[in-house]
Structure formats: C-alpha cells, structure tokens
Amino acid sequence: MLLPVNDTGYVWTDLLDTSNRTAGDREEDQGGPEVVIVPVIFGFIFFLGIVGNSLVMIVIGKIKTRRNRSTTNIFILNLSIADLSFLLFCVPFQATIYSLPEWIFGAFLCKFVHYFVTVCMLVSIFTLVAMSVDRYVAVVHSKKSPCIRNRRNALLGVCVIWSLSFIFAVPVAQHQTLVTDHPEAPNSSFCWEAWYASASKHTYKVTILVIGYVLPLTLIICCYTKVLFHLHKKIKNMSKKSQRSKRKTAQTVLLVVAAFLICWMPHHIIAMWVEFGVFPLNDASFAFRIVSHCLAYGNSCVNPILYAFLSENFRKACRQVFSCRLLYPPPPQEKVVRIRVDNFSTTHTHSITTNI
C-alpha cells in the first residue's frame, strides 16, 4: 500500500489496496485471509441492511392512512432510501477492493460510485439531523408543531437535503480518477483520488468532517438533550405507563446518539490521520481500517432498528402488512378497526379509525 506523489504534482492520497504490500508481493502469495473474510463480513452487513431498509419502505408504503405520510415517516422513508442506496453502491464495490488486486469497473464507475456513495452518506446523516429537529419541535414546541411539522415542509426539507448532498459531493467526482500507469503496478488499474494541491484537499476533507460529523452530532445531541429535559420536567405529573414510555424514549435517544457517534468516528479519525499525519502501514492499521468500514456500513443496518423496529407500533404495522391470511383471516369488510399509530416514534401517539 503506497501514498505516492507523482511527477505532475498530483497527490495520491487514497490507500490504494488493503494488504500493505506492493503488486509484486501480492502476486507471490495472492493476498491474505482478508480476501475471504472481509467480503463475508460485508456480505452479512449488506444482507441485513437490504432486508431492514426494504421492510421499512414496504411497511410505510403499505399502510394506507394519513399518518403514514406524516413528517416523521417521510424522514424515515428518506433515511431508508439513502441507506439502501449507500449499501447498494458502496459495499459490493468496496468488497472487491479487498478481494481483487485492481479496479475492474472502468473510469465512469470509478467516479460515479465514489460520488454517489458520498451523496448517500451525507443524505443519511442530514436526515438524522432533520429527524432530531422534528422530534424537538414535536415535543418541546407541541403547540406550534402542527404549523411547522407538515407534509409540505417535510418534503421541502428532503429536497434541500438531497440538493446539498449533491453539491457537497461534487469535488469527489472531480478528483476521483482511474490510474493505469503507476510505476509499482504499470499493468494494473486503480481508482484513486487525485488533487492538484494538497491544501485544497485538506480544506475539503475538513469541511466534510464538520458538515458530515461534528455539526450533525452537535445538533443531534442538542435537540435530544432538550427533548429529554422537557420530558423529565413533565414526568412527575404522568401515569406510570406514560413514565415507562418516556423512559423508553430516553433509552432510544441515547442509542441513537451512541450509534451515530460510534459508527462514524473511526471513519473520520482515519480520514484526518491520513490528511494531517502519517498513517502507519501495518497489520494493526489495516484492521482498524476494516473496522471503520464495517462500522460505517453497519450504521445503515442500525438505522432501521433504531428508528422503526424499536417502535411497538411499527412492529404491529409490520405484522399487519406481512401477516398470513390463512393464519390471520381479515375482518369483515364493514368492520371498523381502531389502529394505534405513532408515526413510528415513541414520543407522540395518535388513534386513527379506518375501515377495512
């Protein structure tokens, strides 16, 4: 694994392959156990993420009530779309980097995959922020909530999130390039990130760190801290059932913050280490890089669990959508059934009457 600087002034900064050896070394022993182990781990993450996010999208799309288009569910649906896209365009291609000696997908996919992966990553993170703000408004400013938390504003927020993500990811597409003439491997092709000036690259990487981790984490913590503080003030006047519900909300909030913090921290540590330090090329750093990838991809598997499946009402809706008609025959057509829906969150509940 090399960090070369070529004669034209490009700075090749991506860690090219993951075996910490030159092309000649790789030809001698055909790679280590990571050639098999890493794709298996990535495959497991890929499967869980595809199943989880697909279930969330199906359940939200199948439940035909006005609440299934609420602001919370719009953000959850957008989060699932972003996470699903991230997994589809990231994990399979990243797995080949560990199992194959070179990039085999051509110049277009070299640019597009890395660009769209960055877009999906930012959309996922920005959506988590939007959901925390949405919860804050719903709980702390409940009286003003109906004016702010409506479908129009939620869809506008989703459009803004995708637009900003497409814009912030443009430098990735500009500087990602297919290299075929590296002196250490003249007959191989590698997908590298090439910049004319290291100062520009440093600026961009720091910007991504701020807008893609530090600022979102700060906003999420602030919003949920205010939510917990507000619930704590009111908990004395609540019934025991409501108190248990609020405690469950607090636990979910802590899990959300912890998951975001843990899953993305190693990724950004390595990015800053490579930019402003000397990233060691040894077995320990290789393992750390694999762990960082797994955690970042795993966040797309964790999100459906945290934001959907931990909700009792989402589980009920899921059973309703996928229940077998032989085991659970449908009620008479004219029967009125009351369904308790809470927008797949544990903060506010609503009672809806529907005809089945």
C-alpha positions as CSV (number, residue, x, y, z in Angstrom):
1,M,0.0,0.0,0.0
2,L,1.5,3.3,-1.1
3,L,1.0,7.0,-0.7
4,P,2.9,8.2,-3.8
5,V,3.3,11.7,-5.1
6,N,3.9,11.6,-8.9
7,D,5.9,14.0,-11.0
8,T,3.0,16.0,-12.2
9,G,2.2,17.3,-8.8
10,Y,-0.9,15.1,-8.1
11,V,-1.2,14.0,-4.5
12,W,-2.4,10.3,-4.5
13,T,-4.0,10.1,-1.1
14,D,-6.3,7.1,-1.1
15,L,-4.9,4.0,0.5
16,L,-4.8,2.0,-2.7
17,D,-5.2,-1.5,-1.6
18,T,-5.6,-3.1,1.8
19,S,-2.8,-5.6,2.0
20,N,0.0,-3.1,2.8
21,R,2.2,-4.7,0.1
22,T,3.2,-3.9,-3.5
23,A,1.8,-5.5,-6.5
24,G,4.8,-7.9,-6.7
25,D,4.2,-9.1,-3.2
26,R,0.6,-9.7,-3.9
27,E,1.4,-11.9,-6.9
28,E,3.6,-14.1,-4.7
29,D,1.1,-15.0,-2.1
30,Q,-2.2,-13.9,-3.6
31,G,-3.3,-11.9,-0.6
32,G,-4.1,-12.8,3.0
33,P,-7.2,-14.1,4.8
34,E,-8.9,-10.7,4.3
35,V,-9.6,-11.8,0.7
36,V,-12.2,-14.1,2.0
37,I,-13.1,-12.8,5.5
38,V,-13.8,-9.1,4.5
39,P,-16.2,-9.9,1.7
40,V,-18.1,-12.3,4.0
41,I,-18.5,-9.7,6.7
42,F,-19.5,-7.1,4.1
43,G,-22.0,-9.6,2.7
44,F,-23.6,-10.1,6.1
45,I,-23.9,-6.3,6.6
46,F,-25.2,-5.9,3.1
47,F,-27.9,-8.6,3.6
48,L,-29.1,-7.2,7.0
49,G,-29.2,-3.6,5.6
50,I,-31.1,-4.5,2.5
51,V,-33.7,-6.5,4.4
52,G,-34.1,-3.9,7.2
53,N,-34.4,-0.9,5.0
54,S,-36.6,-2.7,2.4
55,L,-39.0,-3.7,5.2
56,V,-39.3,-0.2,6.5
57,M,-40.0,1.1,3.0
58,I,-42.6,-1.6,2.3
59,V,-44.4,-1.1,5.7
60,I,-44.6,2.7,5.3
61,G,-45.8,2.3,1.7
62,K,-48.4,-0.3,2.5
63,I,-50.2,1.3,5.5
64,K,-52.9,3.4,3.9
65,T,-53.6,6.1,6.5
66,R,-53.0,9.8,6.5
67,R,-50.4,9.3,9.2
68,N,-48.2,7.2,7.0
69,R,-47.3,10.4,5.2
70,S,-46.5,12.4,8.3
71,T,-43.3,14.3,8.7
72,T,-41.6,11.5,10.8
73,N,-42.5,8.8,8.3
74,I,-41.3,10.9,5.4
75,F,-37.9,11.3,7.0
76,I,-37.8,7.6,7.9
77,L,-38.6,6.7,4.3
78,N,-35.9,9.1,3.1
79,L,-33.4,7.7,5.5
80,S,-34.2,4.1,4.3
81,I,-33.8,5.2,0.7
82,A,-30.4,6.8,1.4
83,D,-29.2,3.8,3.5
84,L,-30.3,1.3,0.9
85,S,-28.6,3.3,-1.9
86,F,-25.4,3.6,0.3
87,L,-25.3,-0.2,0.8
88,L,-26.0,-1.0,-2.9
89,F,-23.4,1.4,-4.3
90,C,-20.8,1.1,-1.6
91,V,-20.5,-2.4,0.0
92,P,-20.2,-4.5,-3.2
93,F,-17.6,-2.3,-4.8
94,Q,-15.6,-1.9,-1.6
95,A,-15.6,-5.6,-1.1
96,T,-13.9,-6.1,-4.5
97,I,-11.1,-3.7,-3.3
98,Y,-10.2,-6.2,-0.6
99,S,-10.6,-9.3,-2.8
100,L,-9.3,-8.1,-6.2
101,P,-5.8,-6.7,-7.0
102,E,-7.2,-3.8,-9.1
103,W,-10.3,-1.8,-10.0
104,I,-12.1,-3.6,-12.8
105,F,-15.2,-1.4,-13.3
106,G,-13.8,1.3,-15.5
107,A,-13.4,5.0,-15.3
108,F,-17.1,6.0,-15.2
109,L,-18.0,3.8,-12.3
110,C,-14.8,4.9,-10.6
111,K,-16.2,8.5,-10.5
112,F,-19.9,7.7,-10.1
113,V,-19.6,5.1,-7.3
114,H,-17.5,7.3,-5.1
115,Y,-19.5,10.4,-5.8
116,F,-22.9,8.7,-5.2
117,V,-21.6,7.0,-2.1
118,T,-20.6,10.4,-0.7
119,V,-24.1,11.8,-1.6
120,C,-25.9,8.9,0.1
121,M,-23.7,9.2,3.2
122,L,-24.5,12.9,3.5
123,V,-28.2,12.4,2.9
124,S,-28.3,9.8,5.6
125,I,-26.6,12.0,8.1
126,F,-28.5,15.1,7.2
127,T,-31.8,13.1,7.5
128,L,-30.8,12.0,11.0
129,V,-30.4,15.7,11.9
130,A,-33.7,16.6,10.4
131,M,-35.4,13.8,12.4
132,S,-33.9,15.1,15.6
133,V,-35.1,18.6,14.9
134,D,-38.5,17.2,14.0
135,R,-38.7,15.4,17.4
136,Y,-37.5,18.5,19.2
137,V,-40.3,20.6,17.6
138,A,-42.9,17.9,18.3
139,V,-42.1,17.6,22.0
140,V,-40.8,20.9,23.1
141,H,-42.9,23.2,20.9
142,S,-46.0,21.0,20.7
143,K,-48.4,23.9,20.3
144,K,-46.6,25.3,17.3
145,S,-45.9,21.8,16.0
146,P,-48.9,21.5,13.6
147,C,-47.8,24.7,11.7
148,I,-44.2,23.5,11.3
149,R,-44.5,19.7,11.1
150,N,-46.5,19.3,7.9
151,R,-46.0,17.2,4.8
152,R,-45.1,20.2,2.6
153,N,-42.2,21.3,4.9
154,A,-41.0,17.7,5.3
155,L,-40.8,17.2,1.5
156,L,-39.1,20.6,1.2
157,G,-36.6,19.5,3.8
158,V,-35.9,16.3,1.9
159,C,-35.3,18.2,-1.4
160,V,-32.9,20.5,0.4
161,I,-31.1,17.5,2.0
162,W,-30.6,15.9,-1.4
163,S,-29.6,19.1,-3.1
164,L,-27.0,20.0,-0.5
165,S,-25.6,16.4,-0.6
166,F,-25.2,16.5,-4.4
167,I,-23.4,19.8,-4.2
168,F,-21.1,18.9,-1.4
169,A,-20.0,15.7,-3.1
170,V,-19.0,17.4,-6.4
171,P,-15.3,17.6,-5.5
172,V,-15.3,13.8,-5.1
173,A,-16.4,13.3,-8.7
174,Q,-14.0,16.0,-9.9
175,H,-10.9,14.4,-8.4
176,Q,-11.6,10.7,-8.5
177,T,-9.7,9.1,-11.4
178,L,-8.7,5.8,-12.9
179,V,-4.9,5.4,-12.8
180,T,-3.3,2.9,-15.1
181,D,0.4,3.9,-15.2
182,H,1.6,3.7,-11.6
183,P,5.3,2.7,-11.6
184,E,4.8,0.0,-8.9
185,A,2.0,-1.7,-11.0
186,P,2.1,-0.5,-14.6
187,N,-0.3,-3.1,-15.9
188,S,-3.0,-2.6,-13.3
189,S,-5.8,-0.1,-12.9
190,F,-6.6,1.7,-9.6
191,C,-9.4,4.1,-8.6
192,W,-7.6,6.9,-6.8
193,E,-8.4,10.4,-5.6
194,A,-6.1,12.9,-7.3
195,W,-5.7,16.6,-6.3
196,Y,-3.5,19.2,-7.8
197,A,-2.9,20.9,-4.5
198,S,-2.9,19.3,-1.1
199,A,-4.2,22.5,0.6
200,S,-7.5,22.1,-1.4
201,K,-7.8,18.5,-0.4
202,H,-7.2,19.3,3.3
203,T,-9.9,22.0,3.1
204,Y,-12.4,19.7,1.6
205,K,-11.8,16.9,4.0
206,V,-12.1,19.2,7.0
207,T,-15.3,20.6,5.5
208,I,-16.7,17.1,5.2
209,L,-15.7,16.3,8.8
210,V,-17.5,19.4,10.0
211,I,-20.7,19.2,7.9
212,G,-20.8,15.4,7.9
213,Y,-20.0,14.6,11.5
214,V,-19.2,17.4,14.0
215,L,-22.0,19.7,13.2
216,P,-24.7,16.9,12.8
217,L,-23.5,15.3,16.0
218,T,-23.7,18.6,17.9
219,L,-27.3,19.3,16.6
220,I,-28.5,15.8,17.3
221,I,-27.2,16.0,20.9
222,C,-28.6,19.4,21.5
223,C,-32.1,18.5,20.1
224,Y,-32.4,15.3,22.1
225,T,-31.0,16.8,25.2
226,K,-33.7,19.4,25.1
227,V,-36.3,16.7,24.4
228,L,-35.1,14.6,27.4
229,F,-35.0,17.7,29.7
230,H,-38.6,18.6,28.6
231,L,-39.9,15.1,29.3
232,H,-38.1,15.0,32.7
233,K,-39.9,18.1,33.8
234,K,-43.3,16.6,32.9
235,I,-42.7,13.1,34.2
236,K,-43.9,13.9,37.7
237,N,-47.4,14.5,36.5
238,M,-47.6,11.4,34.3
239,S,-49.1,8.0,34.9
240,K,-46.7,5.0,35.4
241,K,-47.5,3.9,31.9
242,S,-46.5,7.2,30.5
243,Q,-43.4,7.3,32.6
244,R,-42.3,3.9,31.2
245,S,-43.0,5.3,27.7
246,K,-40.8,8.3,28.3
247,R,-38.0,6.3,29.8
248,K,-38.1,4.1,26.7
249,T,-37.9,7.3,24.6
250,A,-34.8,8.4,26.6
251,Q,-33.2,5.0,26.1
252,T,-33.9,5.2,22.3
253,V,-32.4,8.7,22.2
254,L,-29.2,7.6,23.9
255,L,-28.9,4.6,21.5
256,V,-29.4,6.9,18.5
257,V,-26.6,9.3,19.6
258,A,-24.3,6.4,20.6
259,A,-24.8,4.7,17.3
260,F,-24.1,7.8,15.2
261,L,-21.0,8.6,17.4
262,I,-19.5,5.1,17.3
263,C,-20.3,4.2,13.7
264,W,-18.8,7.3,12.1
265,M,-15.9,8.2,14.4
266,P,-13.3,5.7,13.1
267,H,-14.0,6.7,9.5
268,H,-13.3,10.4,10.3
269,I,-10.3,9.6,12.5
270,I,-8.6,7.7,9.6
271,A,-9.5,10.5,7.1
272,M,-7.9,13.1,9.3
273,W,-5.0,10.9,10.2
274,V,-4.2,10.4,6.5
275,E,-4.5,14.1,5.8
276,F,-2.6,15.6,8.6
277,G,-0.4,12.8,9.9
278,V,1.5,9.7,8.8
279,F,-0.9,6.8,8.7
280,P,1.1,3.7,9.5
281,L,1.0,0.8,7.0
282,N,0.9,-2.3,9.2
283,D,-1.5,-5.0,10.2
284,A,-3.0,-3.0,13.1
285,S,-3.8,0.0,10.9
286,F,-5.2,-2.4,8.3
287,A,-7.5,-4.0,10.8
288,F,-8.5,-0.6,12.1
289,R,-9.5,0.5,8.5
290,I,-11.6,-2.6,8.1
291,V,-13.3,-2.0,11.4
292,S,-14.0,1.6,10.3
293,H,-15.6,0.4,7.1
294,C,-17.7,-2.1,8.8
295,L,-19.0,0.4,11.4
296,A,-19.8,3.0,8.8
297,Y,-21.7,0.5,6.7
298,G,-23.3,-1.0,9.8
299,N,-24.9,2.4,10.6
300,S,-27.1,1.8,7.6
301,C,-28.2,-1.5,9.2
302,V,-28.7,0.0,12.7
303,N,-30.9,2.9,11.5
304,P,-33.9,0.8,10.6
305,I,-33.7,-0.9,14.0
306,L,-33.4,2.4,16.0
307,Y,-36.0,4.4,14.1
308,A,-38.5,1.8,13.2
309,F,-38.3,-1.7,14.8
310,L,-37.8,-0.4,18.3
311,S,-41.2,1.1,18.0
312,E,-44.0,-1.1,19.2
313,N,-46.5,0.4,16.8
314,F,-44.1,-0.2,13.9
315,R,-43.9,-3.8,14.8
316,K,-47.7,-4.0,14.9
317,A,-47.9,-2.4,11.5
318,C,-45.2,-4.8,10.2
319,R,-47.2,-7.8,11.4
320,Q,-50.3,-6.3,9.9
321,V,-48.7,-5.9,6.5
322,F,-47.0,-9.3,6.4
323,S,-49.5,-11.4,8.3
324,C,-50.6,-14.6,6.5
325,R,-54.2,-14.5,5.6
326,L,-54.5,-18.2,6.4
327,L,-53.4,-17.8,9.9
328,Y,-54.9,-14.3,10.4
329,P,-58.1,-14.1,8.3
330,P,-59.1,-10.5,7.5
331,P,-62.1,-9.0,9.5
332,P,-65.4,-8.4,7.8
333,Q,-65.3,-5.7,5.2
334,E,-67.6,-3.3,7.1
335,K,-65.9,-3.8,10.4
336,V,-64.3,-0.7,11.9
337,V,-60.9,-1.3,13.4
338,R,-59.0,1.2,15.6
339,I,-55.3,1.3,14.8
340,R,-52.9,3.0,17.2
341,V,-50.2,4.7,15.2
342,D,-47.4,6.9,16.5
343,N,-45.6,7.8,13.3
344,F,-43.1,5.0,14.2
345,S,-41.8,7.0,17.1
346,T,-42.1,6.8,20.9
347,T,-42.9,10.4,21.6
348,H,-46.5,11.1,20.4
349,T,-49.3,8.6,19.7
350,H,-52.4,9.1,17.8
351,S,-55.6,7.0,17.4
352,I,-56.9,6.5,13.9
353,T,-60.1,4.9,12.8
354,T,-60.0,3.1,9.5
355,N,-62.4,0.9,7.6
356,I,-61.0,-2.5,6.5
